[in-house]
C-alpha cells in the first residue's frame, strides 16, 4: 500500500510503499477513499504533541470501505462504507470509561498517532470505534465530519443555548460549528486570522452576523465563545468579549501558553473550559444531526502524495474549509 509516513518529529512526511496491514481480532481492513487533513495532524508532524516513539502514518478523518474483517469482527461487512475518527481504542475498564467519559481514558490510543491512520491507501481499525457514514455525504465531504465535526460538536454542546456565539478560528471545525449554531437559531460572530480572504468569505456565506479579526472586539457582548485557533493569547481576548456568566471553550488538543490576565476578566461568573477528544456517543449524535440539517462541508481535494502541501496550507491559514487527501 502507499502511505505518507512521519519517521521523526520535525522531519516531514515521506512517501513509502508498505505491506498491506492485516486485520487482527475485532478489526476491519479498510480501503481508504478519503482522509481529511486536521490541525492535530499538524501538531503530530511538528512535534507539538509528544512523539509516540515509532513510525507514524497520520490521519484520523478517514472514510473508506471495508475490505475484510479479522477474527471476531462482525459489525460491518465487506463493501460497507465507514468512518474512522481520532479515538481508536480505550480500555473500557477505568473509571472514566465506566462513567461514559471514555474520551478521558488514560490508556486511550488515537488514530494517526498511536495507531496508523488514513494518510495511506489502506488501514486497519477497531470496528467498535468506527461509524457508518450517512448516505447523503460523499466520501470527501464526509471526511472532515470525523474530527473537525466531532470535536466541533463536543465543543458546541456546552454552549448550544447561548444566543450570541463567537467562533475564533474559522477553519474546518469553525465552518461546521457555524452551521450547527445557525440551525439552532444562534447568532454567529466569526473571528479570523486576517481581515479578508477565503475564511472571511466563507463565514459570511454561512450566515455569520459579524466577521472580524481576532484582535477586534465584537459589536456586542457574546454569551459564549469557542476557540479553535491554538493561540493561548486568544483566551483573554475571548474573556473580554463574553458577557458576565459567559463560557469560553478551548477546543484544541494543543495550545500555546495562555498569558497572565487580570482576575477581572474572569470575575462575573465567566468560565474557561477545555474539550478533550470525543466519545462514540458524540459520534452517533453528531452524524445523525449533521445528516438532518444537513451540514455541508467546504473541501479541497488533493492526491495523497501532496499531504505535506496540505499541511503547509493549514499551517499558514491559506485555505478555507478543509483539505481532504484522496488516495
HUWO-V126809 format. One record per helix or strand. SS is the DSSP state (~ for helix, > for strand). FROM is the first residue (numbers start at 1). TO is the last residue. If there is no record, write none. Layout:
BEGIN
SS_FROM_TO, SS_FROM_TO
END
This chain:
BEGIN
>_2_6, >_13_17, >_27_36, ~_39_46, >_56_56, >_62_69, >_81_84, >_87_89, ~_95_98, ~_102_104, >_109_111, >_115_115, >_120_120, >_122_126, ~_127_129, >_130_132, ~_139_146, ~_148_157, >_164_168, ~_172_183, >_187_192, ~_198_205, >_210_213, >_222_227, ~_233_241, >_242_250, ~_263_266, >_271_274, ~_280_293, >_299_303, ~_304_316, >_322_326
END
